[in-house]
Amino acid sequence: MKQARPAVQTARPLHPQGAATRRYSPWLLTLLAFAFASLPTRSAVSEDTIGRIEKLDDAFDGIVAPGAKIEVLASGFTWTEGPVWVEDEQGGHLLFTDIPRNSIFRWTAARGIELFMHPSGYTGVSFYGLEPGANGLAIDPHGRLVACEHGDRRLSVLTPGGGKMTLVDSFEGKRLNSPNDLCFDSTGSIYFTDPPYGLPERADDPRRELDFCGVFRLDPDGKLTLLTKQLARPNGIGLSPDQQTLYVAQSDPELPIWMAFPIREDKTLGEGRVLYNAKEAMKEFPGLPDGLAVGADGTIFGSGPGGIYVLHPDGKLLGRIVTEGRTSNCALTPDGGWLYITADSRLCRVAIKTP
């Protein structure tokens, strides 16, 4: 049975609606981020659905039910990202990040939005750009929260009853750019991407030490392996159900694509192929390929221009979940019944048919 949906909630904005960020000094932005991240959310009664759902192939009916809606669960955030569903004794909850707020929020059907963690990705004492917080989140085989941290430029794990531990923060003696998204395989290895989006000046930041944006694998023994540096801006990442294919989204406006790489027996990558190019869609909607999720049947849900692109493993576009705005990421519940979507300032969800 589907969970009852609470009233839509809204988080307090960092600055007045429509105000340009450049009007504020870096120090003021930092103070506002720290102050507002800890405030409780307030109820809203404005919108409860957005956008539309487009069927482009008959197979789409077996994934998203005809008549399904994009439900808005909460709004008013700065930039939502990194959703992950967490099983618990109360029926589970969703964690997601608000990168500019340097915070992780929790959503439950019973309680709505609550602050889960602040700071989430930057623990320094000075201003560190507009995207300092955690980005992608995942749950490791031990049930612990693992985060891609922009500001601290690392992968961290939240230990039970304690603080965080650094899993990796450098490659061959050089600091990572700003880990973006991640996924686990069945052995506990982590695949993750490392574009420069979390650096205050991005690719041109003087603090940058690596001259490429890599896709990496971190094994349980701590060994870090560079899998490829052929993508200019690797972003979202996911594994096929048989763990023989690695999917990587590229948020490069010159080549906005989803790639599929075969995984060899030694866990290195074979030659990749383009699954889908979103260049034409960029003429219609804002945004780029970003985070992604892979269903138990192999269906790929990739955030891209204006929403979620539902792709067959062979790259055929089956349909779109159109939010009509910038859409950063998505996550499936373990039973495959819900797809949670982080769409700019909103948290949304769509009912999905369980395979």
C-alpha positions as CSV (number, residue, x, y, z in Angstrom):
1,M,0.0,0.0,0.0
2,K,1.3,3.5,-0.9
3,Q,2.1,5.7,2.0
4,A,-0.2,8.6,2.9
5,R,1.2,11.9,1.7
6,P,1.6,14.7,4.2
7,A,1.0,18.3,3.4
8,V,3.6,20.0,1.3
9,Q,6.3,21.7,3.3
10,T,8.7,24.4,2.4
11,A,12.2,25.3,3.7
12,R,13.1,28.9,4.3
13,P,15.0,30.4,1.4
14,L,18.6,31.6,1.9
15,H,17.8,34.9,0.3
16,P,14.6,36.7,-0.9
17,Q,12.9,35.2,-4.0
18,G,14.5,36.5,-7.1
19,A,17.4,38.3,-5.3
20,A,20.7,38.0,-7.1
21,T,23.4,36.2,-5.1
22,R,26.0,38.7,-6.1
23,R,24.3,41.4,-3.9
24,Y,25.6,39.6,-0.8
25,S,29.1,39.4,0.5
26,P,30.6,35.9,0.9
27,W,30.7,36.3,4.7
28,L,27.0,37.2,4.8
29,L,26.1,34.2,2.6
30,T,28.0,32.0,5.0
31,L,26.3,33.4,8.0
32,L,22.9,33.0,6.3
33,A,23.6,29.4,5.3
34,F,24.6,28.4,8.8
35,A,21.6,30.2,10.4
36,F,18.8,29.1,8.1
37,A,20.0,25.5,7.8
38,S,19.0,24.9,11.4
39,L,15.6,26.5,11.3
40,P,12.5,24.3,11.1
41,T,10.5,24.1,7.9
42,R,7.1,25.7,7.6
43,S,3.9,24.3,6.2
44,A,2.8,25.3,2.7
45,V,-0.4,24.8,0.9
46,S,0.6,26.1,-2.6
47,E,1.4,23.3,-5.0
48,D,1.2,19.6,-4.7
49,T,1.9,18.4,-8.2
50,I,4.1,19.8,-11.0
51,G,4.9,19.1,-14.7
52,R,3.7,16.2,-16.7
53,I,4.7,12.6,-17.6
54,E,5.4,11.8,-21.3
55,K,5.1,8.3,-22.7
56,L,7.3,7.8,-25.8
57,D,7.2,4.0,-26.1
58,D,4.6,1.4,-25.1
59,A,7.1,-0.2,-22.7
60,F,6.8,3.0,-20.5
61,D,3.4,1.8,-19.3
62,G,5.1,-1.1,-17.5
63,I,7.3,1.4,-15.6
64,V,5.2,4.4,-14.8
65,A,1.4,3.9,-14.5
66,P,-0.8,6.0,-16.8
67,G,-2.2,8.9,-14.8
68,A,0.7,9.0,-12.4
69,K,1.6,12.5,-11.1
70,I,4.8,14.3,-10.0
71,E,3.9,14.9,-6.3
72,V,5.7,17.7,-4.5
73,L,6.6,16.7,-1.0
74,A,8.5,19.8,0.0
75,S,9.8,23.0,-1.5
76,G,11.8,26.2,-0.7
77,F,15.2,24.7,-0.6
78,T,18.2,26.2,-2.4
79,W,19.5,23.3,-4.5
80,T,18.4,19.7,-3.6
81,E,20.6,16.7,-4.5
82,G,21.7,13.2,-3.5
83,P,18.5,11.4,-2.5
84,V,18.8,8.0,-0.8
85,W,16.2,5.8,0.8
86,V,17.1,4.4,4.2
87,E,15.3,1.4,5.7
88,D,14.4,1.6,9.4
89,E,11.9,0.2,11.9
90,Q,9.4,3.0,11.2
91,G,9.0,2.1,7.5
92,G,12.0,4.0,6.1
93,H,12.9,7.6,5.4
94,L,14.6,9.6,2.6
95,L,17.8,11.6,3.1
96,F,18.8,14.3,0.6
97,T,21.2,17.2,0.5
98,D,20.9,20.9,0.0
99,I,24.4,21.7,-1.2
100,P,24.4,25.5,-0.7
101,R,23.0,25.1,2.8
102,N,25.7,22.6,3.7
103,S,23.0,20.4,5.1
104,I,21.3,17.0,4.8
105,F,17.5,16.8,5.3
106,R,15.3,13.9,6.2
107,W,11.8,13.3,4.9
108,T,9.3,10.8,6.3
109,A,5.6,10.4,5.5
110,A,4.7,10.9,9.2
111,R,6.9,14.0,10.1
112,G,7.7,15.6,6.8
113,I,11.0,17.5,6.6
114,E,13.5,17.6,9.4
115,L,17.2,18.7,9.5
116,F,19.4,15.6,9.7
117,M,22.9,17.0,9.5
118,H,24.7,20.4,9.4
119,P,27.4,20.9,8.3
120,S,27.3,18.1,5.8
121,G,30.2,18.6,3.4
122,Y,32.4,21.5,4.6
123,T,33.8,21.9,8.1
124,G,36.1,24.8,7.6
125,V,35.7,28.2,9.3
126,S,35.9,30.5,6.3
127,F,33.7,31.1,3.3
128,Y,34.0,28.2,0.7
129,G,32.0,29.1,-2.3
130,L,28.3,28.6,-3.0
131,E,28.2,24.8,-3.1
132,P,30.1,23.6,0.0
133,G,27.9,20.8,1.2
134,A,27.5,17.1,0.6
135,N,26.3,16.0,-2.8
136,G,25.7,12.3,-3.5
137,L,24.7,10.0,-0.7
138,A,24.6,6.2,-0.4
139,I,24.2,3.5,2.2
140,D,27.1,1.1,2.6
141,P,26.8,-2.7,3.2
142,H,26.9,-2.0,6.9
143,G,24.0,0.4,6.8
144,R,26.2,3.5,7.3
145,L,25.7,6.8,5.4
146,V,28.5,7.5,2.9
147,A,28.7,11.0,1.4
148,C,30.4,12.8,-1.4
149,E,31.6,16.0,0.3
150,H,32.2,19.1,-1.8
151,G,33.9,21.4,0.7
152,D,36.1,18.8,2.4
153,R,36.8,17.1,-1.0
154,R,36.4,13.6,0.2
155,L,34.2,10.5,0.6
156,S,33.2,10.1,4.2
157,V,31.3,7.6,6.3
158,L,29.1,8.4,9.3
159,T,29.9,6.0,12.1
160,P,27.3,4.8,14.5
161,G,27.5,6.7,17.8
162,G,30.5,8.7,16.6
163,G,31.7,11.1,14.0
164,K,32.7,10.8,10.4
165,M,35.7,8.9,9.0
166,T,37.4,9.8,5.7
167,L,37.3,7.0,3.2
168,V,39.4,8.8,0.6
169,D,40.4,12.4,-0.2
170,S,43.4,12.1,-2.6
171,F,44.7,10.2,-5.6
172,E,48.5,9.7,-6.0
173,G,49.2,12.4,-3.4
174,K,46.9,15.0,-4.9
175,R,43.6,16.1,-3.4
176,L,40.4,15.1,-5.2
177,N,38.4,17.9,-7.0
178,S,35.0,17.5,-5.3
179,P,33.5,14.0,-5.2
180,N,30.0,14.3,-6.8
181,D,28.1,11.0,-6.9
182,L,28.6,7.3,-5.9
183,C,27.3,3.8,-5.9
184,F,28.2,0.5,-4.3
185,D,28.7,-3.0,-5.9
186,S,28.0,-6.2,-4.1
187,T,31.6,-6.5,-2.8
188,G,31.5,-3.1,-1.1
189,S,33.5,-1.3,-3.7
190,I,32.5,2.3,-4.3
191,Y,32.3,3.8,-7.8
192,F,32.4,7.6,-7.8
193,T,32.8,10.7,-10.0
194,D,35.0,13.7,-9.3
195,P,34.2,16.8,-11.3
196,P,35.2,20.3,-10.0
197,Y,31.7,21.7,-9.2
198,G,32.3,21.9,-5.5
199,L,35.4,24.0,-5.8
200,P,34.6,27.7,-5.2
201,E,36.0,28.7,-8.7
202,R,35.3,25.3,-10.2
203,A,37.7,24.2,-12.9
204,D,39.8,27.3,-12.6
205,D,40.1,27.2,-8.8
206,P,43.7,27.7,-7.7
207,R,43.2,25.0,-5.0
208,R,42.6,22.3,-7.7
209,E,45.4,19.7,-7.8
210,L,44.2,17.1,-10.3
211,D,44.2,18.2,-14.0
212,F,41.4,15.8,-14.9
213,C,37.9,14.8,-13.8
214,G,38.0,11.1,-13.0
215,V,35.7,8.1,-12.5
216,F,37.2,6.1,-9.6
217,R,36.7,2.8,-7.8
218,L,37.5,2.6,-4.1
219,D,37.8,-1.0,-2.9
220,P,37.1,-2.1,0.7
221,D,40.8,-2.5,1.4
222,G,41.3,1.2,0.7
223,K,42.8,0.9,-2.8
224,L,41.8,3.7,-5.1
225,T,41.8,3.0,-8.9
226,L,41.3,5.5,-11.7
227,L,38.9,3.9,-14.1
228,T,38.7,6.6,-16.7
229,K,39.4,10.3,-17.2
230,Q,37.9,10.5,-20.7
231,L,34.8,12.4,-19.6
232,A,35.2,16.1,-19.2
233,R,32.5,16.4,-16.5
234,P,31.5,13.0,-15.1
235,N,28.5,13.3,-12.8
236,G,25.8,10.7,-11.9
237,I,26.8,7.1,-11.7
238,G,25.1,3.7,-11.3
239,L,25.4,0.0,-11.9
240,S,23.3,-2.4,-13.9
241,P,21.6,-5.1,-11.8
242,D,24.1,-7.8,-13.0
243,Q,26.9,-5.3,-12.1
244,Q,28.5,-5.8,-15.5
245,T,27.8,-2.3,-16.8
246,L,28.7,1.1,-15.2
247,Y,26.5,4.0,-16.2
248,V,27.9,7.5,-16.0
249,A,26.2,10.8,-16.8
250,Q,28.2,13.7,-18.2
251,S,27.1,17.2,-17.4
252,D,29.2,18.8,-20.2
253,P,27.0,21.3,-22.2
254,E,29.1,20.5,-25.3
255,L,28.5,16.7,-24.9
256,P,25.5,16.1,-22.5
257,I,25.4,12.3,-22.6
258,W,24.8,9.2,-20.6
259,M,27.6,6.6,-21.1
260,A,27.6,2.8,-20.6
261,F,31.0,1.1,-19.8
262,P,31.4,-2.7,-19.6
263,I,33.1,-3.9,-16.4
264,R,35.7,-6.5,-17.0
265,E,36.4,-9.4,-14.6
266,D,39.3,-7.4,-13.0
267,K,36.8,-4.5,-12.4
268,T,38.5,-2.2,-15.0
269,L,36.3,-0.6,-17.7
270,G,36.1,-1.6,-21.3
271,E,35.3,0.9,-24.1
272,G,32.2,2.9,-23.4
273,R,29.3,3.6,-25.6
274,V,26.9,6.6,-25.7
275,L,23.5,5.6,-24.4
276,Y,21.7,8.9,-25.1
277,N,22.6,12.4,-26.0
278,A,20.5,15.2,-24.4
279,K,21.7,18.0,-26.7
280,E,18.3,18.5,-28.4
281,A,16.5,18.5,-25.2
282,M,18.6,21.4,-23.9
283,K,16.9,23.6,-26.5
284,E,13.6,23.0,-24.7
285,F,14.5,22.8,-21.0
286,P,17.2,23.9,-18.6
287,G,19.7,21.5,-17.1
288,L,22.1,18.7,-18.0
289,P,22.5,15.0,-17.4
290,D,23.1,14.7,-13.7
291,G,22.3,12.0,-11.1
292,L,20.7,8.7,-12.0
293,A,19.1,5.5,-10.6
294,V,18.9,2.0,-12.0
295,G,15.8,-0.2,-11.4
296,A,15.9,-3.9,-10.6
297,D,14.8,-4.6,-14.2
298,G,17.7,-2.5,-15.6
299,T,15.6,0.6,-16.4
300,I,17.7,3.8,-16.1
301,F,16.2,6.9,-14.6
302,G,18.5,9.8,-15.5
303,S,18.0,13.4,-14.4
304,G,18.5,15.7,-17.4
305,P,17.1,18.8,-19.0
306,G,13.7,19.5,-17.6
307,G,13.2,16.2,-15.7
308,I,13.9,12.5,-15.5
309,Y,14.7,10.5,-18.7
310,V,13.6,6.9,-18.6
311,L,16.0,4.8,-20.7
312,H,16.1,1.2,-21.7
313,P,19.5,-0.4,-21.1
314,D,20.1,-0.3,-24.9
315,G,19.7,3.5,-24.7
316,K,16.2,3.8,-26.1
317,L,14.2,6.7,-24.6
318,L,11.0,5.2,-23.2
319,G,9.5,8.4,-21.7
320,R,10.2,11.4,-19.6
321,I,9.1,12.6,-16.2
322,V,9.0,16.3,-17.0
323,T,9.4,18.7,-14.1
324,E,10.0,21.5,-16.6
325,G,12.9,22.8,-14.6
326,R,16.4,21.9,-13.5
327,T,16.4,18.4,-12.0
328,S,19.4,17.1,-10.2
329,N,18.9,13.5,-9.1
330,C,16.6,10.6,-8.2
331,A,16.4,7.5,-6.1
332,L,14.3,4.4,-6.0
333,T,12.9,2.8,-2.9
334,P,14.1,-0.8,-2.4
335,D,10.8,-2.2,-3.4
336,G,10.8,-0.1,-6.6
337,G,7.4,1.5,-5.7
338,W,8.5,5.1,-5.6
339,L,11.0,7.3,-7.5
340,Y,12.1,10.3,-5.4
341,I,13.3,13.3,-7.3
342,T,15.3,16.3,-6.3
343,A,14.3,19.1,-8.6
344,D,16.0,22.4,-8.0
345,S,14.2,23.8,-4.8
346,R,11.8,20.9,-4.5
347,L,11.6,17.3,-3.3
348,C,9.2,15.3,-5.4
349,R,8.2,11.7,-6.1
350,V,6.4,9.5,-8.7
351,A,4.7,6.1,-8.2
352,I,6.6,3.4,-10.1
353,K,5.4,0.0,-11.1
354,T,7.4,-2.7,-9.2
355,P,9.1,-5.1,-11.7
